[in-house]
């Protein structure tokens, strides 16, 4: 089943949802600092989201207990905010957020290095993971295959010798947080479902300084690298157009 092609009213709602989401992530990016807990970031996101008129897409989703996912270092995605989890200088912090406006959902994520980086490799990991997201977006237009996106992302990450997480993928988004089709971060051009105008998809490369293996944490949510290597995660929700893609979460 393909992602549902959205109508003009739904697209308008997703544009507003994406605008709010981008504003919250920008605030979080400017707020994160050493010594604060991941729960403090969740509180900032929750307060700003309410002020801007959106609703949280993650809170209560399959039982998730917060509005924001905060994942540190070897935590790839789905980290649960906690008062006990404190952010340190040089941590790579992934901030993943979802917003609902008029029943329509957008989903996006950024990774930031807090304070002074621990290594040049960390800096390169974050920079190139974001570039791989933009590479994937740049090949999109109506009529391309999912594999075209996957190959573009893989090419960037492989050339930098990063691990590409294979067990987690991008996805359709809009009426639901996760819709068809899946968007893997590795693959071959010309393969997979064909994308159509007015579909909305979330593209989200996840890369590591080690291998691609991941494990589920004891909390039943947090996904960690199996080798303990540090990771980065970026995501945008995009609208597919006749000749390209409109980034809704920027």
Residue pairs with C-beta under 8 A, 6 or more apart in sequence:
1 180
2 172
2 180
2 181
2 193
2 196
2 199
3 172
3 173
3 174
3 179
3 180
3 181
3 199
3 200
3 201
4 172
4 174
4 175
4 179
4 199
5 196
5 197
5 198
5 199
6 14
6 104
6 174
6 198
6 199
6 200
6 239
7 198
10 104
10 174
10 175
11 198
11 200
11 239
13 101
13 102
13 103
13 104
14 101
14 104
14 105
14 106
14 174
14 200
14 237
14 239
14 248
15 248
16 101
16 102
17 54
17 99
17 100
17 101
17 104
17 105
17 106
17 248
18 99
18 106
18 108
18 237
18 247
18 248
18 249
18 250
19 248
20 49
20 52
20 53
20 54
20 99
20 101
21 54
21 97
21 98
21 99
21 106
21 107
21 108
21 237
21 249
22 108
22 249
22 250
23 48
23 52
24 45
24 48
24 49
24 52
24 97
24 99
25 95
25 97
25 108
25 109
25 110
25 249
27 44
27 45
27 48
28 41
28 44
28 45
28 68
28 95
28 97
29 95
29 110
29 112
31 41
31 44
32 41
32 87
32 93
32 95
32 112
32 114
33 87
33 114
33 115
34 87
34 88
34 89
34 91
34 114
34 115
35 86
35 87
36 86
36 87
37 81
37 82
37 83
37 84
37 85
37 86
37 87
38 70
38 72
38 79
38 81
38 82
38 85
38 86
38 87
39 81
39 82
39 83
39 85
41 68
41 70
41 81
41 95
42 66
42 67
42 68
42 70
42 81
45 67
45 68
45 97
46 56
46 67
46 68
49 55
49 56
49 67
49 99
53 101
54 99
54 100
54 101
55 99
55 100
55 101
56 67
56 98
56 99
56 100
57 98
57 99
57 100
57 105
57 106
57 107
57 177
58 64
58 66
58 67
58 68
58 69
58 96
58 97
58 98
58 177
59 65
59 66
59 67
61 98
61 177
64 78
64 80
64 221
65 80
66 80
66 81
67 97
68 81
68 95
68 96
68 97
69 77
69 78
69 79
69 80
69 94
69 95
69 96
69 97
69 109
70 79
70 80
70 81
70 85
70 93
70 94
70 95
70 96
71 77
71 78
71 79
71 93
71 94
71 96
71 222
71 223
71 231
71 233
72 79
72 85
72 87
72 91
72 92
72 93
72 94
73 91
73 92
73 230
73 231
74 224
74 225
74 228
74 229
74 230
74 231
75 94
75 217
75 222
75 223
75 224
75 231
76 94
76 165
76 168
76 206
76 208
76 214
76 223
76 224
76 225
76 231
76 233
77 94
77 96
77 109
77 168
77 206
77 222
77 223
77 233
78 96
78 221
78 222
78 223
79 85
79 94
79 221
79 222
80 219
80 221
80 222
87 93
87 114
88 114
89 114
89 115
89 116
90 113
90 114
90 115
90 116
90 117
90 118
90 122
91 113
91 114
92 111
92 112
92 113
92 114
92 122
92 125
92 126
92 230
92 231
92 232
93 111
93 112
93 113
93 114
94 109
94 110
94 111
94 231
94 232
94 233
95 109
95 110
95 111
95 112
96 107
96 108
96 109
96 233
96 235
97 107
97 108
97 109
98 105
98 106
98 107
98 108
98 177
99 105
99 106
103 175
104 174
104 175
105 173
105 174
105 175
105 176
105 177
106 173
106 200
106 202
106 237
106 248
106 249
107 173
107 177
107 202
107 204
107 235
107 237
107 249
108 202
108 235
108 236
108 237
108 249
109 204
109 233
109 234
109 235
110 130
110 234
111 126
111 129
111 130
111 232
111 233
111 234
112 126
113 122
113 123
113 126
117 123
121 209
122 209
122 230
124 160
125 160
125 162
125 207
125 208
125 209
125 230
125 231
125 232
126 232
128 156
128 157
128 160
128 162
128 207
129 157
129 162
129 205
129 206
129 207
129 232
129 233
129 234
130 232
130 234
131 156
132 152
132 153
132 156
132 157
132 185
132 205
132 207
132 234
133 153
133 203
133 204
133 205
133 234
133 235
133 236
135 152
135 153
135 155
135 156
136 149
136 150
136 152
136 153
136 183
136 185
136 203
136 205
137 149
137 203
137 236
137 238
137 245
137 247
138 152
139 148
139 149
139 152
140 148
140 149
140 195
140 238
140 240
140 244
140 245
141 240
141 241
141 242
141 243
141 244
141 245
142 195
142 196
142 197
142 240
142 241
142 242
142 243
143 194
143 195
143 196
144 194
144 195
145 189
145 190
145 191
145 192
145 193
145 194
145 195
146 181
146 182
146 183
146 184
146 187
146 191
146 192
146 193
146 195
147 187
147 188
147 189
147 190
147 191
147 192
148 189
148 190
149 170
149 183
149 203
150 183
150 184
150 185
150 186
150 187
150 188
150 192
151 186
151 187
151 188
151 189
153 164
153 185
153 186
153 203
153 205
154 164
154 185
154 186
154 187
157 164
157 185
157 205
157 207
158 164
162 207
162 208
162 209
163 207
163 208
163 209
163 210
163 211
163 212
163 225
163 229
164 185
164 186
164 205
164 206
164 207
164 208
164 212
165 185
165 206
165 207
165 208
165 212
165 214
165 231
166 184
166 185
166 186
166 212
167 212
167 214
167 223
168 204
168 206
168 214
168 223
169 182
169 183
169 184
169 185
169 204
170 182
170 183
170 184
170 185
170 201
170 202
170 203
170 204
170 205
170 235
171 178
171 179
171 180
171 181
171 182
171 183
171 201
171 202
172 178
172 179
172 180
172 181
172 199
172 200
172 201
172 202
173 179
173 200
173 201
173 202
173 237
174 200
180 193
181 192
181 193
181 195
181 201
183 201
183 202
183 203
183 204
185 204
185 205
185 206
195 201
195 240
196 240
197 240
197 241
197 242
198 239
198 240
198 241
199 239
199 240
200 237
200 238
200 239
200 240
200 248
201 237
201 238
201 240
202 235
202 236
202 237
202 238
203 235
203 236
203 238
204 233
204 234
204 235
204 236
205 233
205 234
206 231
206 232
206 233
207 231
207 232
207 233
208 225
208 227
208 229
208 230
208 231
208 232
209 229
209 230
209 231
210 225
210 227
210 228
210 229
211 225
211 226
211 227
211 229
213 225
213 226
213 227
214 223
214 224
214 225
214 226
215 223
215 224
215 225
215 226
216 222
216 223
216 224
217 223
217 224
225 231
235 249
236 247
236 248
236 249
236 250
237 247
237 248
237 249
238 245
238 246
238 247
238 248
239 245
239 246
239 248
